[in-house]
């Protein structure tokens, strides 16, 4: 646990930032795609989402390194910070960009496709027509009515995504030499360090339980008719 404790903050930081990026990008993209089904925005967002889902994280990470680090030389390719760097905060943020893009891409695509399906069904409901007939603007109809009533599937997806990010960071942390639990897991597999692997598995299992509990609580917040306990 002492070894994992040294690596856990880096993984939590990466996972939480990826979670926020994936959820915001996915919800916004999915809502835009659902507003006019089969329109140009829907076709572009759906196509990009399917492509991102098909790309392996290893390949995407290496591609980003080749483009932004090796070719354009505008972002660092590995590590969490540059030793002896002038501005620690800016340097740290620059190191975060490529791992966050790689890890959050697939999850953002999943959220976008799921939100699209839910919002399309919600926008076709009778109460949405009633809201429009009252003279409400399209923004109010989509945000206050459609998205609000689509919160339950979104919360379910969020509850599954967060622990998955913690457990799925092994590849990304290895590609970008990010000093987190994912890289530690890969190193432990190579040297057959079973106690560390068991401890990592226990942490991921606890993350799943805590995330499921938070999702149950948020169900009740989003819809008081749902009782949890």
Secondary structure, DSSP 8 states (H G I E B T S, - for coil): -HHHHHHHHHHHHHHHHHHHHHHHHHHHHHHHHHHTTTSHHHHHHHHHHHHHHHS-HHHHHHHHIIIIIIIS--S--SSSS-TT-S-HHHHHHHHHHHHHHHHHHHHHHHHHHHHHHHHHHHHTSHHHHHHHHTT--HHHIIIIIIIHHTHHHHHHHHHHHHHHHHHTTHHHHHHTT--SHHHHHHHHHHHT-HHHHHHHHHHHHHHHHHHHHHHHHHHHHH-TTS---
